[in-house]
Amino acid sequence: MFLEILTVIAPVGVLAAIGFAWDRKGLPFDTNMVAYLVTNLGAPCLIVSTLLANRPSLDVIAGMALAALMVVAVVALIAGVGLHLTGQSLKVYLPALTFPNSGNIGIPLCLFAFGDEGLALSVSFFAVMALTQFTLGISIAAGRVSAGAVFGNPVLWSAVLSFVLLTADAELPRWVSGSVDTLAGMVIPLMLMSLGISLSRLKPNALMRSTIYSVLRLLLGLGAGVSVAWMLDLDGVARAAVIIQAAMPTAVFNYLFAVRYDNQPSEVAGIVVVSTILSFLTLPLLLAYALSGPGL
């Protein structure tokens, strides 16, 4: 199990380390350009590519959509109240506490633990979580809600296109799907290199704050996942997938939003990396708990 978890998490550390070394050497890297490129082109392609490659059923998508929305609501409410009472910035910290890395960590973990059924459930959770993150999350980071920003968001329309194709049991033309898959493949490497570059600029006095918020992200996510699974009366693989996905570390996309809106990106980068490192230490316990649930 340790080697499987290491296989999932190691690329995060390796690519972030490359970005860290890149910045330390003073080599050119435009993080703002990368943020716009990934959010407007790469992320929509990632949604389409992931959903069409795995093709979960609409019933699975509907069930996991409700679970994902409830997890977001529970975590955002608790974190939002806590941040407000302590006088902390909602724009900086609320997205980082609310949205987990259910894509490039959560999906492989569910596939490893539960096979094809876990893959279908985790991909559905990821799609809805990403859609929420690129509408609600980006509105929080921007400090305003804009109908144009929401309905003009390419991620929203990529999700709509994916659901239409899944409903019709249709495929994209091969040359289109090949282009989409290639563009989707650039997202994770660029995000993680950008993350490493921001970490090289992280102030030492911000590390303790990043650690505190990282622990809160993991605890809030786990609590929300368990609560939502209980409220929806989930069992078996569905319950385990919701708990695992909800308890993932902070999503890297939160860092890109911080870059885009100048919301202390080095601190958000610290939360992403520290929460990922902590999750590496706690994942064996999380998987053992998920695998011990009813129906498994």
C-alpha positions as CSV (number, residue, x, y, z in Angstrom):
1,M,0.0,0.0,0.0
2,F,2.8,2.4,0.8
3,L,4.4,2.0,-2.6
4,E,1.0,2.6,-4.3
5,I,0.4,5.8,-2.3
6,L,4.0,6.9,-3.1
7,T,3.3,6.3,-6.8
8,V,0.3,8.6,-6.7
9,I,1.9,11.4,-4.6
10,A,5.5,11.4,-5.8
11,P,4.8,13.3,-9.1
12,V,3.4,16.2,-7.0
13,G,6.7,16.5,-5.1
14,V,8.9,15.9,-8.1
15,L,7.3,18.5,-10.4
16,A,7.0,21.0,-7.6
17,A,10.7,20.5,-6.8
18,I,11.5,21.2,-10.5
19,G,9.6,24.4,-10.3
20,F,11.3,25.3,-7.1
21,A,14.8,24.7,-8.6
22,W,13.8,26.6,-11.8
23,D,12.9,29.7,-9.8
24,R,16.0,29.5,-7.7
25,K,18.2,29.5,-10.8
26,G,16.4,32.6,-12.0
27,L,15.0,31.0,-15.2
28,P,12.0,32.6,-16.9
29,F,8.5,31.4,-16.0
30,D,5.3,33.4,-16.4
31,T,3.0,32.2,-13.6
32,N,0.2,34.6,-14.6
33,M,0.2,33.3,-18.2
34,V,0.1,29.7,-16.9
35,A,-2.8,30.5,-14.6
36,Y,-4.9,31.9,-17.5
37,L,-3.8,29.1,-19.9
38,V,-4.7,26.3,-17.5
39,T,-8.0,27.8,-16.2
40,N,-9.3,28.8,-19.7
41,L,-8.0,26.0,-21.9
42,G,-6.3,23.2,-20.0
43,A,-8.9,22.6,-17.3
44,P,-11.9,22.4,-19.7
45,C,-10.0,19.8,-21.7
46,L,-9.2,17.9,-18.6
47,I,-12.9,17.6,-17.7
48,V,-13.9,16.4,-21.1
49,S,-11.0,14.0,-21.4
50,T,-11.5,12.5,-18.0
51,L,-15.3,12.0,-18.3
52,L,-15.2,10.6,-21.8
53,A,-12.3,8.3,-21.1
54,N,-14.1,6.7,-18.1
55,R,-17.7,7.3,-19.1
56,P,-19.5,6.9,-15.8
57,S,-23.3,6.4,-16.0
58,L,-25.7,9.3,-15.5
59,D,-27.1,7.7,-12.3
60,V,-23.6,7.5,-10.8
61,I,-22.9,11.1,-11.8
62,A,-26.2,12.3,-10.2
63,G,-25.5,10.5,-6.9
64,M,-21.9,11.7,-6.7
65,A,-23.0,15.2,-7.8
66,L,-25.3,15.5,-4.8
67,A,-22.6,14.2,-2.5
68,A,-19.9,16.6,-3.8
69,L,-22.2,19.6,-3.5
70,M,-23.1,18.7,0.1
71,V,-19.4,18.3,0.9
72,V,-18.6,21.7,-0.5
73,A,-21.6,23.3,1.4
74,V,-20.6,21.7,4.8
75,V,-16.9,22.6,4.5
76,A,-17.5,26.1,3.1
77,L,-20.0,26.9,5.9
78,I,-17.8,25.8,8.7
79,A,-14.6,27.3,7.3
80,G,-16.3,30.5,6.3
81,V,-17.7,31.1,9.8
82,G,-14.3,30.2,11.4
83,L,-12.4,32.6,9.1
84,H,-14.9,35.4,9.6
85,L,-14.8,35.1,13.4
86,T,-10.9,35.1,13.4
87,G,-10.7,38.0,11.0
88,Q,-8.9,36.0,8.2
89,S,-9.3,36.7,4.5
90,L,-12.1,34.6,2.8
91,K,-10.6,35.3,-0.6
92,V,-7.2,33.8,0.4
93,Y,-8.1,30.9,2.6
94,L,-11.7,29.8,2.0
95,P,-11.1,28.2,-1.5
96,A,-8.0,26.4,-0.1
97,L,-10.0,25.0,2.8
98,T,-13.0,24.1,0.7
99,F,-11.8,22.4,-2.5
100,P,-9.8,19.1,-2.3
101,N,-7.5,17.6,-4.8
102,S,-10.0,15.0,-6.0
103,G,-8.5,14.8,-9.4
104,N,-4.8,13.8,-9.6
105,I,-4.7,12.2,-6.1
106,G,-8.3,11.2,-5.3
107,I,-9.0,9.4,-8.6
108,P,-5.9,7.2,-8.6
109,L,-6.5,6.3,-5.0
110,C,-10.1,5.2,-5.6
111,L,-9.0,3.2,-8.7
112,F,-6.3,1.5,-6.6
113,A,-8.6,0.7,-3.8
114,F,-11.9,-0.2,-5.6
115,G,-11.1,-0.9,-9.3
116,D,-13.5,0.2,-12.1
117,E,-16.4,1.0,-9.7
118,G,-14.2,3.3,-7.6
119,L,-12.9,4.9,-10.8
120,A,-16.4,5.7,-12.1
121,L,-17.5,7.1,-8.7
122,S,-14.4,9.2,-8.2
123,V,-14.4,10.7,-11.7
124,S,-18.0,11.8,-11.2
125,F,-17.2,13.4,-7.9
126,F,-14.2,15.1,-9.4
127,A,-16.2,16.5,-12.4
128,V,-18.8,18.1,-10.1
129,M,-16.2,19.3,-7.6
130,A,-14.2,20.9,-10.5
131,L,-17.3,22.6,-11.9
132,T,-18.1,24.0,-8.4
133,Q,-14.6,25.2,-7.9
134,F,-14.5,27.0,-11.2
135,T,-17.8,28.8,-10.5
136,L,-18.2,29.3,-6.7
137,G,-14.4,29.0,-6.0
138,I,-13.4,31.5,-8.6
139,S,-16.1,33.9,-7.4
140,I,-14.8,33.7,-3.8
141,A,-11.2,34.3,-5.0
142,A,-12.3,37.2,-7.1
143,G,-14.2,38.7,-4.2
144,R,-17.4,39.1,-6.3
145,V,-20.1,37.0,-8.0
146,S,-20.4,37.7,-11.7
147,A,-23.0,36.0,-13.9
148,G,-20.7,36.6,-16.9
149,A,-17.8,35.0,-15.1
150,V,-19.9,32.0,-14.2
151,F,-21.7,31.4,-17.4
152,G,-18.8,32.4,-19.5
153,N,-16.5,30.0,-17.7
154,P,-15.1,27.4,-20.2
155,V,-15.2,24.7,-17.5
156,L,-19.0,25.0,-17.2
157,W,-19.5,24.4,-20.9
158,S,-17.0,21.6,-21.1
159,A,-19.0,19.8,-18.4
160,V,-22.2,20.5,-20.3
161,L,-20.6,19.1,-23.5
162,S,-19.4,16.0,-21.6
163,F,-22.8,15.3,-20.1
164,V,-24.5,15.7,-23.5
165,L,-22.1,13.3,-25.1
166,L,-22.5,10.8,-22.3
167,T,-26.3,11.0,-22.5
168,A,-26.2,10.4,-26.3
169,D,-23.5,7.7,-25.9
170,A,-21.5,9.7,-28.5
171,E,-17.9,10.2,-29.1
172,L,-15.8,13.2,-30.3
173,P,-14.2,12.9,-33.7
174,R,-10.8,11.2,-33.2
175,W,-8.8,14.2,-34.2
176,V,-10.7,16.4,-31.7
177,S,-10.4,13.9,-28.9
178,G,-6.7,13.5,-29.6
179,S,-6.2,17.3,-29.4
180,V,-8.3,17.5,-26.2
181,D,-6.3,14.7,-24.5
182,T,-3.0,16.4,-25.4
183,L,-4.2,19.8,-24.0
184,A,-5.5,18.0,-20.9
185,G,-2.1,16.5,-20.4
186,M,-0.4,19.8,-19.9
187,V,-2.5,20.9,-16.9
188,I,-0.9,18.9,-14.0
189,P,2.8,19.5,-15.0
190,L,2.3,23.3,-15.5
191,M,0.3,23.6,-12.3
192,L,2.8,21.8,-10.2
193,M,5.8,23.6,-11.6
194,S,4.0,26.9,-10.9
195,L,3.4,25.7,-7.4
196,G,7.1,25.0,-6.8
197,I,8.0,28.4,-8.1
198,S,5.7,30.1,-5.6
199,L,7.1,27.9,-2.8
200,S,10.5,29.2,-3.5
201,R,9.2,32.6,-2.6
202,L,7.4,31.5,0.6
203,K,8.3,33.4,3.7
204,P,9.4,31.2,6.7
205,N,7.0,33.0,9.0
206,A,4.0,31.9,6.8
207,L,4.9,28.2,7.2
208,M,3.2,27.7,10.5
209,R,0.0,29.3,9.2
210,S,0.2,27.0,6.2
211,T,0.5,24.0,8.5
212,I,-2.5,25.0,10.6
213,Y,-4.7,25.5,7.5
214,S,-3.4,22.2,6.0
215,V,-4.5,20.3,9.1
216,L,-7.9,22.0,9.1
217,R,-8.4,21.1,5.4
218,L,-7.8,17.4,6.0
219,L,-10.0,17.3,9.2
220,L,-12.8,19.4,7.7
221,G,-12.8,17.2,4.6
222,L,-12.9,14.0,6.5
223,G,-15.6,15.2,8.8
224,A,-17.7,16.4,5.8
225,G,-17.2,13.2,3.9
226,V,-18.3,11.0,6.8
227,S,-21.3,13.3,7.6
228,V,-22.5,13.4,4.0
229,A,-22.1,9.7,3.5
230,W,-24.2,9.2,6.7
231,M,-26.9,11.8,5.6
232,L,-27.2,10.1,2.2
233,D,-27.2,6.6,3.7
234,L,-24.3,5.6,1.5
235,D,-22.5,2.3,1.9
236,G,-20.0,0.1,0.2
237,V,-17.7,1.7,-2.5
238,A,-19.9,4.8,-2.8
239,R,-19.4,5.7,0.9
240,A,-15.7,5.0,0.7
241,A,-15.2,7.1,-2.5
242,V,-17.0,10.1,-1.0
243,I,-15.0,10.0,2.2
244,I,-11.7,9.6,0.3
245,Q,-12.4,12.3,-2.2
246,A,-13.6,14.7,0.5
247,A,-10.5,14.2,2.7
248,M,-7.9,14.9,0.0
249,P,-5.4,17.8,0.4
250,T,-5.9,21.2,-1.0
251,A,-6.4,21.3,-4.8
252,V,-3.6,22.9,-6.9
253,F,-6.2,24.9,-8.8
254,N,-6.7,27.0,-5.6
255,Y,-3.1,28.2,-6.1
256,L,-3.8,29.3,-9.7
257,F,-6.8,31.3,-8.5
258,A,-4.6,33.0,-5.9
259,V,-2.1,33.9,-8.6
260,R,-4.8,35.2,-10.9
261,Y,-6.3,37.5,-8.3
262,D,-3.1,38.2,-6.3
263,N,-4.4,36.6,-3.1
264,Q,-1.2,35.8,-1.4
265,P,-0.2,33.0,-3.7
266,S,2.9,32.0,-1.8
267,E,0.8,31.2,1.3
268,V,-1.8,29.2,-0.7
269,A,1.1,27.3,-2.3
270,G,2.3,26.5,1.2
271,I,-1.1,25.1,2.1
272,V,-1.2,23.0,-1.1
273,V,2.2,21.4,-0.4
274,V,2.0,21.0,3.3
275,S,-1.5,19.4,3.1
276,T,-0.2,17.1,0.4
277,I,2.8,16.0,2.5
278,L,0.5,15.5,5.6
279,S,-1.9,13.5,3.5
280,F,0.9,11.2,2.5
281,L,1.4,10.4,6.1
282,T,-2.4,10.0,6.9
283,L,-3.5,8.2,3.7
284,P,-2.9,4.6,5.0
285,L,-5.2,5.4,8.0
286,L,-7.8,7.0,5.7
287,L,-7.8,4.0,3.3
288,A,-8.0,1.6,6.2
289,Y,-11.0,3.5,7.6
290,A,-12.7,3.7,4.2
291,L,-12.2,0.0,3.5
292,S,-13.7,-1.0,6.9
293,G,-17.1,0.6,6.2
294,P,-20.4,-1.2,5.8
295,G,-21.0,-3.0,2.5
296,L,-17.3,-3.7,1.8
